[in-house]
Amino acid sequence: MITRAASGTLLAIALYLLIPMVLYMRHGGYVTEPLRVGQGGLRLVFGVLSLIGWQYLRCAREQWRRKTGQLVLLAISSLVAFLGAELALRKSLRDSQGFSSLEDLRQFARGEIKPHTRDALSYIVRLSTNKKLIYELRPGLDRDFDDTRVVCNSVGAREQREYAPGRKSDTIRIVGIGDSGMFGWGVDQGEDYLAVLEETLGRRDDGKRYEIINLAVPGYNTRQEIEILKDRGLQFRPDIVIIDWSYNDFSAPLFLYERKAFNEWTRSYVLAYLLKRHWYRKWIRPDVRKRNRLDRDLFDPMYYGEAGEEGVRRALVELKDLAREHGFQPIMFGAITNLVTGFCEEIDLPYYDLYTEIPRGMYPKEDYAIHWIHPRTKGHQVLAEHLERNLESRGWIPVAGSVRSGE
């Protein structure tokens, strides 16, 4: 009777410890309420030990030797499987780095090397002659990329049509600057939120023509976004400039990174992914190469001082100065951190914060990914709707239906 009670107690303890761990590992250590797990590793160990104790108590003593052999075999098999998963994950991480340097990008352009994957960013970008841009989308591009079609016009904008410099008085022209979110990573040509907005505005009957030019480039930070506005966008004399925000805008530009070997044996990438995903993301994040190891013929060394919080702030101040000088209305749009909304308020830069305007959970993350760096197709449609309403509320475009041709 005592043995049965002890066995039941151990089973209850094992279930109490291990069932929440399933959710805990599924979410990489981010589960809190109502399943606050705490020390995930210790909980897992004691849960397994309780399960083993339950197994021993529920069988006869003469079966313990056979049970021990089974457990040893299971432990060895689990260890082999774990080591195999660790090696496979490290190989996948090494192979998925793509090109990490400008030298790689230059060699690729010459046909001297090829990326590991057919969807490497190198297939749609090239080195820029403007060292402050560093790299740019390939003008005249038309290819399949990441299971989508990507088309770029002659100025390297993700557009199928060309836009003449300058504009007519009956035209409202909008220029978008940003990175992969605004570019439309993972969505087909014409499905990014700027393209959706242009199509929606084009159906209006308000006496205006609308032209929206998407100059976003995957991987750009805020400094590069301001630079492409100066280099390409201002020639189109925009009425409105939308700068897209994502959390990686604090980072250094792509192609300035070290390749990682992922050969440290003092850490487990598998366990970090399952139990502490924030550490996993930190460990796989590429390191910026030292200034003296980069070819200055390929980039402007100013970028070593233009990343981070102060770099973002200086870039936004320059955006405001450009707006006053060239007569356009600027607005930051995206899932914006409190630090950056503080910058915007400090310099009086209009912004639209998705965290505030679209509460989490309002749209299913799996289908929309509104607040993620790469929204889904449905998410882009919602973003276009919100952006249209916000531009109306500011008086930057006419309210839909307020003016009819012939009235």
C-alpha positions as a Markdown table, in Angstrom:
| # | Residue | x | y | z |
|---|---|---|---|---|
| 1 | Met | 0.0 | 0.0 | 0.0 |
| 2 | Ile | 2.8 | 2.3 | 0.9 |
| 3 | Thr | 4.7 | 1.4 | -2.3 |
| 4 | Arg | 1.6 | 2.2 | -4.3 |
| 5 | Ala | 1.1 | 5.5 | -2.6 |
| 6 | Ala | 4.8 | 6.4 | -3.2 |
| 7 | Ser | 4.5 | 5.3 | -6.8 |
| 8 | Gly | 1.5 | 7.5 | -7.4 |
| 9 | Thr | 3.1 | 10.4 | -5.7 |
| 10 | Leu | 6.2 | 10.2 | -7.9 |
| 11 | Leu | 4.0 | 10.0 | -11.0 |
| 12 | Ala | 2.1 | 13.1 | -9.9 |
| 13 | Ile | 5.4 | 14.9 | -9.3 |
| 14 | Ala | 6.7 | 13.9 | -12.7 |
| 15 | Leu | 3.6 | 15.1 | -14.4 |
| 16 | Tyr | 3.6 | 18.3 | -12.5 |
| 17 | Leu | 7.2 | 19.0 | -13.5 |
| 18 | Leu | 7.2 | 17.7 | -17.1 |
| 19 | Ile | 3.9 | 18.7 | -18.6 |
| 20 | Pro | 4.6 | 22.5 | -18.3 |
| 21 | Met | 8.1 | 21.8 | -19.7 |
| 22 | Val | 6.5 | 20.8 | -23.0 |
| 23 | Leu | 5.0 | 24.2 | -23.4 |
| 24 | Tyr | 8.2 | 25.8 | -21.9 |
| 25 | Met | 10.4 | 24.1 | -24.5 |
| 26 | Arg | 7.9 | 24.8 | -27.3 |
| 27 | His | 8.2 | 28.6 | -26.6 |
| 28 | Gly | 11.9 | 28.5 | -25.9 |
| 29 | Gly | 11.7 | 29.5 | -22.2 |
| 30 | Tyr | 9.3 | 32.4 | -22.7 |
| 31 | Val | 6.2 | 30.8 | -21.0 |
| 32 | Thr | 5.3 | 32.7 | -17.8 |
| 33 | Glu | 1.7 | 32.8 | -16.6 |
| 34 | Pro | -0.2 | 30.6 | -15.9 |
| 35 | Leu | 2.7 | 28.1 | -16.2 |
| 36 | Arg | 5.6 | 29.8 | -14.5 |
| 37 | Val | 8.4 | 27.3 | -14.8 |
| 38 | Gly | 11.4 | 29.0 | -13.3 |
| 39 | Gln | 14.6 | 26.8 | -13.4 |
| 40 | Gly | 13.8 | 24.8 | -16.6 |
| 41 | Gly | 16.9 | 22.6 | -16.5 |
| 42 | Leu | 16.4 | 21.6 | -12.8 |
| 43 | Arg | 12.7 | 21.0 | -13.4 |
| 44 | Leu | 13.5 | 18.7 | -16.3 |
| 45 | Val | 16.1 | 16.7 | -14.4 |
| 46 | Phe | 13.9 | 16.2 | -11.3 |
| 47 | Gly | 10.9 | 15.4 | -13.5 |
| 48 | Val | 12.8 | 12.7 | -15.3 |
| 49 | Leu | 14.2 | 11.3 | -12.0 |
| 50 | Ser | 10.6 | 11.2 | -10.6 |
| 51 | Leu | 9.5 | 9.3 | -13.7 |
| 52 | Ile | 12.3 | 6.8 | -13.3 |
| 53 | Gly | 11.4 | 6.3 | -9.6 |
| 54 | Trp | 7.8 | 5.7 | -10.6 |
| 55 | Gln | 8.9 | 3.1 | -13.1 |
| 56 | Tyr | 11.0 | 1.2 | -10.4 |
| 57 | Leu | 8.3 | 1.3 | -7.8 |
| 58 | Arg | 5.6 | -0.1 | -10.1 |
| 59 | Cys | 7.5 | -3.3 | -11.0 |
| 60 | Ala | 8.8 | -6.2 | -8.9 |
| 61 | Arg | 12.3 | -6.1 | -7.4 |
| 62 | Glu | 13.4 | -9.0 | -9.6 |
| 63 | Gln | 12.6 | -6.9 | -12.6 |
| 64 | Trp | 14.9 | -4.1 | -11.6 |
| 65 | Arg | 18.0 | -5.5 | -13.4 |
| 66 | Arg | 16.1 | -5.7 | -16.7 |
| 67 | Lys | 14.6 | -2.2 | -16.1 |
| 68 | Thr | 18.0 | -0.8 | -15.4 |
| 69 | Gly | 19.3 | -2.2 | -18.7 |
| 70 | Gln | 16.4 | -0.7 | -20.5 |
| 71 | Leu | 17.0 | 2.7 | -18.9 |
| 72 | Val | 20.8 | 2.6 | -19.7 |
| 73 | Leu | 20.0 | 1.7 | -23.3 |
| 74 | Leu | 17.5 | 4.6 | -23.4 |
| 75 | Ala | 20.0 | 7.0 | -21.9 |
| 76 | Ile | 22.7 | 6.0 | -24.4 |
| 77 | Ser | 20.2 | 6.3 | -27.3 |
| 78 | Ser | 19.0 | 9.7 | -26.1 |
| 79 | Leu | 22.6 | 10.9 | -25.7 |
| 80 | Val | 23.5 | 9.8 | -29.3 |
| 81 | Ala | 20.3 | 11.4 | -30.6 |
| 82 | Phe | 21.1 | 14.6 | -28.7 |
| 83 | Leu | 24.7 | 14.8 | -30.0 |
| 84 | Gly | 23.4 | 14.1 | -33.5 |
| 85 | Ala | 20.8 | 16.9 | -33.2 |
| 86 | Glu | 23.5 | 19.3 | -31.8 |
| 87 | Leu | 25.9 | 18.5 | -34.8 |
| 88 | Ala | 23.1 | 18.9 | -37.3 |
| 89 | Leu | 21.9 | 22.2 | -35.9 |
| 90 | Arg | 25.5 | 23.6 | -35.9 |
| 91 | Lys | 26.0 | 22.5 | -39.5 |
| 92 | Ser | 22.7 | 24.1 | -40.4 |
| 93 | Leu | 23.7 | 27.4 | -38.7 |
| 94 | Arg | 27.0 | 27.4 | -40.5 |
| 95 | Asp | 25.4 | 26.8 | -43.9 |
| 96 | Ser | 22.6 | 29.3 | -43.4 |
| 97 | Gln | 24.9 | 32.3 | -42.8 |
| 98 | Gly | 25.0 | 33.1 | -46.4 |
| 99 | Phe | 27.5 | 35.8 | -47.4 |
| 100 | Ser | 28.8 | 37.8 | -44.5 |
| 101 | Ser | 31.2 | 40.2 | -46.1 |
| 102 | Leu | 31.4 | 42.7 | -48.9 |
| 103 | Glu | 34.3 | 40.7 | -50.3 |
| 104 | Asp | 31.9 | 37.7 | -50.7 |
| 105 | Leu | 29.4 | 39.9 | -52.4 |
| 106 | Arg | 32.0 | 41.2 | -54.8 |
| 107 | Gln | 33.3 | 37.7 | -55.6 |
| 108 | Phe | 29.7 | 36.6 | -56.2 |
| 109 | Ala | 29.2 | 39.4 | -58.7 |
| 110 | Arg | 32.3 | 38.2 | -60.6 |
| 111 | Gly | 31.0 | 34.6 | -60.6 |
| 112 | Glu | 33.9 | 33.4 | -58.5 |
| 113 | Ile | 31.8 | 31.9 | -55.7 |
| 114 | Lys | 28.2 | 30.8 | -55.1 |
| 115 | Pro | 26.0 | 31.0 | -52.0 |
| 116 | His | 25.0 | 27.8 | -50.1 |
| 117 | Thr | 21.3 | 28.4 | -50.8 |
| 118 | Arg | 19.3 | 29.5 | -53.8 |
| 119 | Asp | 17.5 | 32.1 | -51.7 |
| 120 | Ala | 20.6 | 34.0 | -50.5 |
| 121 | Leu | 20.2 | 37.8 | -50.4 |
| 122 | Ser | 23.2 | 38.0 | -52.7 |
| 123 | Tyr | 20.9 | 37.0 | -55.6 |
| 124 | Ile | 18.8 | 40.2 | -55.4 |
| 125 | Val | 21.4 | 42.8 | -54.2 |
| 126 | Arg | 24.7 | 44.1 | -55.4 |
| 127 | Leu | 27.5 | 46.4 | -54.2 |
| 128 | Ser | 26.5 | 50.0 | -54.5 |
| 129 | Thr | 28.7 | 52.7 | -56.0 |
| 130 | Asn | 27.5 | 54.8 | -53.2 |
| 131 | Lys | 29.7 | 53.7 | -50.3 |
| 132 | Lys | 27.1 | 55.1 | -47.8 |
| 133 | Leu | 24.5 | 52.7 | -49.2 |
| 134 | Ile | 27.0 | 49.9 | -49.2 |
| 135 | Tyr | 24.7 | 47.6 | -51.2 |
| 136 | Glu | 21.4 | 48.0 | -53.0 |
| 137 | Leu | 18.7 | 46.0 | -54.8 |
| 138 | Arg | 19.6 | 45.0 | -58.4 |
| 139 | Pro | 18.0 | 47.4 | -60.9 |
| 140 | Gly | 15.9 | 45.6 | -63.6 |
| 141 | Leu | 15.7 | 42.5 | -61.4 |
| 142 | Asp | 13.0 | 39.9 | -62.2 |
| 143 | Arg | 13.5 | 36.5 | -60.5 |
| 144 | Asp | 12.0 | 34.0 | -58.0 |
| 145 | Phe | 13.3 | 34.5 | -54.5 |
| 146 | Asp | 12.3 | 32.8 | -51.3 |
| 147 | Asp | 9.2 | 31.3 | -53.2 |
| 148 | Thr | 8.1 | 34.7 | -54.3 |
| 149 | Arg | 8.6 | 36.9 | -57.3 |
| 150 | Val | 10.8 | 40.0 | -57.0 |
| 151 | Val | 10.8 | 42.7 | -59.7 |
| 152 | Cys | 12.7 | 45.9 | -59.5 |
| 153 | Asn | 12.6 | 48.9 | -61.7 |
| 154 | Ser | 15.6 | 50.9 | -63.1 |
| 155 | Val | 16.3 | 52.7 | -59.8 |
| 156 | Gly | 16.3 | 49.5 | -57.8 |
| 157 | Ala | 12.9 | 50.0 | -56.2 |
| 158 | Arg | 10.6 | 46.9 | -55.8 |
| 159 | Glu | 8.2 | 48.2 | -58.4 |
| 160 | Gln | 7.2 | 47.0 | -61.9 |
| 161 | Arg | 6.5 | 50.5 | -63.2 |
| 162 | Glu | 8.9 | 53.4 | -63.7 |
| 163 | Tyr | 8.4 | 56.9 | -62.1 |
| 164 | Ala | 9.5 | 60.1 | -63.7 |
| 165 | Pro | 11.5 | 62.5 | -61.6 |
| 166 | Gly | 9.4 | 65.4 | -60.4 |
| 167 | Arg | 5.6 | 65.2 | -60.4 |
| 168 | Lys | 2.4 | 66.8 | -61.6 |
| 169 | Ser | 0.3 | 69.1 | -59.4 |
| 170 | Asp | -2.6 | 66.6 | -59.3 |
| 171 | Thr | -0.4 | 63.8 | -58.0 |
| 172 | Ile | 0.3 | 62.8 | -54.4 |
| 173 | Arg | 3.6 | 61.0 | -54.4 |
| 174 | Ile | 4.7 | 58.9 | -51.4 |
| 175 | Val | 8.2 | 57.4 | -51.0 |
| 176 | Gly | 8.8 | 54.5 | -48.6 |
| 177 | Ile | 12.2 | 53.8 | -47.0 |
| 178 | Gly | 12.8 | 50.8 | -44.8 |
| 179 | Asp | 14.1 | 47.3 | -44.7 |
| 180 | Ser | 12.8 | 43.7 | -45.3 |
| 181 | Gly | 9.3 | 44.4 | -43.7 |
| 182 | Met | 8.4 | 47.2 | -46.0 |
| 183 | Phe | 10.2 | 45.5 | -48.9 |
| 184 | Gly | 7.8 | 42.6 | -48.5 |
| 185 | Trp | 10.0 | 39.7 | -47.5 |
| 186 | Gly | 8.1 | 36.4 | -48.1 |
| 187 | Val | 5.2 | 38.0 | -50.0 |
| 188 | Asp | 4.7 | 38.2 | -53.7 |
| 189 | Gln | 5.2 | 41.2 | -55.9 |
| 190 | Gly | 2.5 | 43.7 | -55.4 |
| 191 | Glu | 1.5 | 42.3 | -52.0 |
| 192 | Asp | 3.6 | 44.5 | -49.7 |
| 193 | Tyr | 1.7 | 47.1 | -47.8 |
| 194 | Leu | 2.9 | 50.1 | -49.9 |
| 195 | Ala | 1.8 | 48.3 | -53.1 |
| 196 | Val | -1.6 | 47.4 | -51.5 |
| 197 | Leu | -2.0 | 51.1 | -50.4 |
| 198 | Glu | -1.2 | 52.4 | -53.9 |
| 199 | Glu | -3.8 | 50.0 | -55.5 |
| 200 | Thr | -6.4 | 51.1 | -52.9 |
| 201 | Leu | -5.8 | 54.8 | -53.4 |
| 202 | Gly | -5.8 | 54.4 | -57.1 |
| 203 | Arg | -9.4 | 53.3 | -57.0 |
| 204 | Arg | -10.5 | 56.5 | -55.4 |
| 205 | Asp | -12.5 | 59.1 | -57.3 |
| 206 | Asp | -11.1 | 62.2 | -55.6 |
| 207 | Gly | -9.4 | 64.0 | -58.4 |
| 208 | Lys | -5.9 | 62.9 | -57.3 |
| 209 | Arg | -3.4 | 60.5 | -58.7 |
| 210 | Tyr | -1.4 | 58.5 | -56.2 |
| 211 | Glu | 2.1 | 57.2 | -56.8 |
| 212 | Ile | 4.0 | 55.2 | -54.1 |
| 213 | Ile | 7.6 | 54.3 | -54.6 |
| 214 | Asn | 9.0 | 51.5 | -52.4 |
| 215 | Leu | 12.7 | 52.0 | -51.9 |
| 216 | Ala | 13.0 | 49.6 | -48.9 |
| 217 | Val | 16.0 | 47.2 | -49.0 |
| 218 | Pro | 16.3 | 44.1 | -46.8 |
| 219 | Gly | 18.8 | 44.5 | -44.0 |
| 220 | Tyr | 19.0 | 48.3 | -44.2 |
| 221 | Asn | 19.4 | 50.2 | -40.9 |
| 222 | Thr | 18.0 | 53.7 | -40.3 |
| 223 | Arg | 21.2 | 55.4 | -41.6 |
| 224 | Gln | 21.0 | 53.6 | -44.9 |
| 225 | Glu | 17.3 | 54.4 | -45.2 |
| 226 | Ile | 18.0 | 58.1 | -44.9 |
| 227 | Glu | 20.9 | 57.7 | -47.4 |
| 228 | Ile | 18.7 | 56.0 | -50.0 |
| 229 | Leu | 16.1 | 58.8 | -49.6 |
| 230 | Lys | 18.8 | 61.3 | -50.4 |
| 231 | Asp | 20.4 | 59.2 | -53.2 |
| 232 | Arg | 17.2 | 58.0 | -54.9 |
| 233 | Gly | 14.0 | 59.3 | -53.3 |
| 234 | Leu | 14.3 | 63.1 | -53.3 |
| 235 | Gln | 14.4 | 63.2 | -57.1 |
| 236 | Phe | 10.8 | 62.1 | -57.1 |
| 237 | Arg | 9.7 | 65.2 | -55.0 |
| 238 | Pro | 7.7 | 63.2 | -52.5 |
| 239 | Asp | 4.8 | 64.8 | -50.6 |
| 240 | Ile | 5.0 | 62.1 | -47.9 |
| 241 | Val | 8.0 | 59.9 | -46.8 |
| 242 | Ile | 7.2 | 56.8 | -44.7 |
| 243 | Ile | 10.1 | 55.3 | -42.8 |
| 244 | Asp | 9.5 | 51.8 | -41.7 |
| 245 | Trp | 10.8 | 50.8 | -38.2 |
| 246 | Ser | 11.9 | 47.3 | -37.1 |
| 247 | Tyr | 14.0 | 46.2 | -34.1 |
| 248 | Asn | 17.1 | 45.5 | -36.2 |
| 249 | Asp | 17.4 | 49.1 | -37.3 |
| 250 | Phe | 19.8 | 49.6 | -34.4 |
| 251 | Ser | 22.2 | 47.1 | -36.0 |
| 252 | Ala | 25.2 | 47.6 | -38.3 |
| 253 | Pro | 24.5 | 47.0 | -42.0 |
| 254 | Leu | 24.6 | 43.5 | -43.5 |
| 255 | Phe | 27.8 | 42.2 | -45.1 |
| 256 | Leu | 29.9 | 43.8 | -42.3 |
| 257 | Tyr | 29.9 | 40.6 | -40.2 |
| 258 | Glu | 32.2 | 37.8 | -39.2 |
| 259 | Arg | 31.3 | 34.3 | -40.2 |
| 260 | Lys | 30.8 | 32.1 | -37.1 |
| 261 | Ala | 32.2 | 28.5 | -36.8 |
| 262 | Phe | 29.7 | 27.3 | -34.1 |
| 263 | Asn | 32.4 | 25.0 | -32.7 |
| 264 | Glu | 32.2 | 25.9 | -29.0 |
| 265 | Trp | 31.9 | 22.9 | -26.8 |
| 266 | Thr | 31.1 | 24.8 | -23.7 |
| 267 | Arg | 27.5 | 25.5 | -24.8 |
| 268 | Ser | 24.7 | 23.5 | -26.3 |
| 269 | Tyr | 22.7 | 25.2 | -29.1 |
| 270 | Val | 19.9 | 22.6 | -28.9 |
| 271 | Leu | 19.4 | 23.2 | -25.1 |
| 272 | Ala | 19.5 | 26.9 | -25.6 |
| 273 | Tyr | 16.9 | 26.7 | -28.3 |
| 274 | Leu | 14.6 | 24.6 | -26.1 |
| 275 | Leu | 15.2 | 26.3 | -22.7 |
| 276 | Lys | 16.6 | 29.8 | -23.2 |
| 277 | Arg | 15.8 | 31.0 | -26.7 |
| 278 | His | 16.9 | 34.5 | -25.9 |
| 279 | Trp | 20.4 | 33.1 | -25.3 |
| 280 | Tyr | 20.2 | 31.1 | -28.5 |
| 281 | Arg | 19.4 | 34.2 | -30.5 |
| 282 | Lys | 22.3 | 36.0 | -28.8 |
| 283 | Trp | 24.7 | 33.2 | -29.6 |
| 284 | Ile | 23.8 | 32.9 | -33.3 |
| 285 | Arg | 23.8 | 36.7 | -33.8 |
| 286 | Pro | 26.8 | 37.6 | -36.1 |
| 287 | Asp | 29.5 | 39.8 | -34.8 |
| 288 | Val | 30.5 | 43.0 | -36.6 |
| 289 | Arg | 33.9 | 42.8 | -38.1 |
| 290 | Lys | 36.6 | 45.1 | -36.8 |
| 291 | Arg | 37.1 | 48.3 | -38.7 |
| 292 | Asn | 40.7 | 47.5 | -39.8 |
| 293 | Arg | 39.6 | 44.3 | -41.4 |
| 294 | Leu | 37.3 | 45.8 | -44.0 |
| 295 | Asp | 38.1 | 47.1 | -47.4 |
| 296 | Arg | 37.4 | 50.9 | -47.3 |
| 297 | Asp | 36.9 | 50.9 | -51.1 |
| 298 | Leu | 33.6 | 49.0 | -50.5 |
| 299 | Phe | 32.0 | 51.0 | -47.7 |
| 300 | Asp | 32.1 | 54.3 | -45.8 |
| 301 | Pro | 33.7 | 53.8 | -42.4 |
| 302 | Met | 31.2 | 56.2 | -40.9 |
| 303 | Tyr | 28.9 | 53.3 | -40.3 |
| 304 | Tyr | 30.9 | 52.2 | -37.2 |
| 305 | Gly | 29.6 | 55.3 | -35.5 |
| 306 | Glu | 26.1 | 55.3 | -37.0 |
| 307 | Ala | 24.6 | 52.2 | -35.6 |
| 308 | Gly | 23.0 | 51.9 | -32.1 |
| 309 | Glu | 20.7 | 54.3 | -30.3 |
| 310 | Glu | 22.6 | 57.5 | -31.1 |
| 311 | Gly | 23.0 | 56.5 | -34.7 |
| 312 | Val | 19.3 | 56.1 | -35.0 |
| 313 | Arg | 18.6 | 59.4 | -33.3 |
| 314 | Arg | 21.0 | 61.3 | -35.6 |
| 315 | Ala | 19.4 | 59.7 | -38.7 |
| 316 | Leu | 15.9 | 60.8 | -37.6 |
| 317 | Val | 17.1 | 64.3 | -36.9 |
| 318 | Glu | 18.5 | 64.4 | -40.4 |
| 319 | Leu | 15.1 | 63.1 | -41.8 |
| 320 | Lys | 13.4 | 66.0 | -40.1 |
| 321 | Asp | 15.9 | 68.5 | -41.6 |
| 322 | Leu | 15.3 | 67.0 | -45.1 |
| 323 | Ala | 11.6 | 67.3 | -44.6 |
| 324 | Arg | 11.8 | 71.0 | -43.8 |
| 325 | Glu | 14.3 | 71.6 | -46.7 |
| 326 | His | 12.3 | 69.6 | -49.4 |
| 327 | Gly | 8.8 | 70.2 | -48.2 |
| 328 | Phe | 7.5 | 66.7 | -47.5 |
| 329 | Gln | 5.7 | 65.2 | -44.5 |
| 330 | Pro | 7.7 | 62.4 | -42.7 |
| 331 | Ile | 6.2 | 59.6 | -40.6 |
| 332 | Met | 7.6 | 56.6 | -38.9 |
| 333 | Phe | 5.5 | 53.5 | -39.2 |
| 334 | Gly | 5.9 | 50.1 | -37.5 |
| 335 | Ala | 6.2 | 48.2 | -34.2 |
| 336 | Ile | 8.2 | 50.9 | -32.5 |
| 337 | Thr | 10.1 | 50.6 | -29.2 |
| 338 | Asn | 9.5 | 53.1 | -26.4 |
| 339 | Leu | 13.0 | 54.4 | -26.8 |
| 340 | Val | 12.4 | 55.3 | -30.5 |
| 341 | Thr | 8.9 | 56.8 | -29.8 |
| 342 | Gly | 10.8 | 58.9 | -27.3 |
| 343 | Phe | 13.2 | 60.1 | -30.0 |
| 344 | Cys | 10.2 | 60.9 | -32.3 |
| 345 | Glu | 8.5 | 63.0 | -29.6 |
| 346 | Glu | 11.7 | 64.8 | -28.8 |
| 347 | Ile | 12.3 | 65.9 | -32.4 |
| 348 | Asp | 8.5 | 66.2 | -33.2 |
| 349 | Leu | 8.6 | 63.4 | -35.8 |
| 350 | Pro | 5.1 | 61.9 | -36.5 |
| 351 | Tyr | 4.8 | 58.2 | -35.9 |
| 352 | Tyr | 2.3 | 55.4 | -35.9 |
| 353 | Asp | 3.1 | 52.7 | -33.4 |
| 354 | Leu | 1.6 | 49.3 | -34.2 |
| 355 | Tyr | 2.0 | 48.1 | -30.6 |
| 356 | Thr | -0.4 | 50.9 | -29.5 |
| 357 | Glu | -2.7 | 51.1 | -32.5 |
| 358 | Ile | -3.1 | 47.3 | -33.1 |
| 359 | Pro | -3.2 | 45.4 | -29.8 |
| 360 | Arg | -1.5 | 42.1 | -29.6 |
| 361 | Gly | -3.9 | 39.2 | -30.3 |
| 362 | Met | -6.3 | 41.4 | -32.4 |
| 363 | Tyr | -5.1 | 39.4 | -35.4 |
| 364 | Pro | -3.8 | 35.8 | -35.3 |
| 365 | Lys | 0.0 | 35.9 | -35.4 |
| 366 | Glu | 0.2 | 32.8 | -37.6 |
| 367 | Asp | -1.9 | 34.4 | -40.4 |
| 368 | Tyr | -0.9 | 38.1 | -40.0 |
| 369 | Ala | 2.3 | 38.6 | -38.0 |
| 370 | Ile | 1.4 | 42.3 | -37.7 |
| 371 | His | 4.1 | 43.1 | -35.2 |
| 372 | Trp | 6.8 | 40.8 | -36.6 |
| 373 | Ile | 9.6 | 42.1 | -38.8 |
| 374 | His | 8.1 | 40.1 | -41.8 |
| 375 | Pro | 4.3 | 40.4 | -41.8 |
| 376 | Arg | 2.3 | 37.8 | -43.8 |
| 377 | Thr | 0.3 | 38.8 | -46.8 |
| 378 | Lys | -2.9 | 39.3 | -44.7 |
| 379 | Gly | -0.8 | 41.4 | -42.3 |
| 380 | His | 0.4 | 43.7 | -45.2 |
| 381 | Gln | -3.3 | 44.2 | -46.1 |
| 382 | Val | -4.1 | 45.3 | -42.6 |
| 383 | Leu | -1.1 | 47.6 | -42.4 |
| 384 | Ala | -2.1 | 49.3 | -45.7 |
| 385 | Glu | -5.6 | 49.9 | -44.2 |
| 386 | His | -4.2 | 51.5 | -41.0 |
| 387 | Leu | -1.7 | 53.6 | -42.9 |
| 388 | Glu | -4.4 | 54.9 | -45.2 |
| 389 | Arg | -6.6 | 55.9 | -42.3 |
| 390 | Asn | -3.7 | 57.6 | -40.5 |
| 391 | Leu | -2.7 | 59.6 | -43.5 |
| 392 | Glu | -6.3 | 60.7 | -43.9 |
| 393 | Ser | -6.6 | 61.7 | -40.2 |
| 394 | Arg | -3.5 | 63.9 | -40.6 |
| 395 | Gly | -4.9 | 65.6 | -43.6 |
| 396 | Trp | -2.1 | 64.5 | -45.8 |
| 397 | Ile | -4.5 | 62.8 | -48.3 |
| 398 | Pro | -8.2 | 63.5 | -48.9 |
| 399 | Val | -10.7 | 61.5 | -46.8 |
| 400 | Ala | -12.1 | 58.7 | -49.0 |
| 401 | Gly | -15.4 | 59.8 | -50.6 |
| 402 | Ser | -15.1 | 63.4 | -49.5 |
| 403 | Val | -14.5 | 64.7 | -53.1 |
| 404 | Arg | -16.1 | 63.4 | -56.3 |
| 405 | Ser | -15.0 | 64.2 | -59.8 |
| 406 | Gly | -17.5 | 66.5 | -61.5 |
| 407 | Glu | -18.8 | 68.0 | -58.2 |
